[in-house]
């Protein structure tokens, strides 16, 4: 799962959202953060573990593996954010544009507590409205091309939208079944805190 799903699955707690957002850059046991941010980091890791082991997610990565190798999971994360954004009204009463703007505002309001790596990302994320852009194939294509350029074109992700188009219905149906399960799983985990 990419940014949108991680933020959405954080629930209504702003600090858990921040923790979930910064988690990829935090290694080992998180220390020195607000306790709710630490919960967000832990929830992020739980989402990743659940997702990577799930049979439907793995089925999708198998379609991609021959061409993209270890980048298949990264591509699937982006595909799943596309389906979440596209079907947003099914999962959330707040319009996606409003949800995204509220999150960008949160990041700017809490900018000083963000790690440097995330601080550098915030202006681009906000200017190009990444979270909303995921709803369109053009937005996903742009995201994949941008990520490909970060790998100096070694990943080949810039052309992965072709596989998304080819297996669009399969990916969407798999996402819907998967997302029902992960929502339930993460709600339970949040209750355990």
Secondary structure, DSSP 8 states (H G I E B T S, - for coil): --HHHHHHHTTT-HHHHHHHHHGGG--SS--SS-HHHHHHHHHHHHHHHHHHH-HHHHHHHHHHHHHHGGGHHHHHHHHHHHHHHHTHHHH-SS-HHHHHHHHHHHHHHTGGGS-HHHHHHHHHHHHTTHHHHTTSHHHHHHHHHHHHHHTTT-S-GGGTHHHHHHTHHHHHHHHHHHHHHHHHHHHHHHHH-
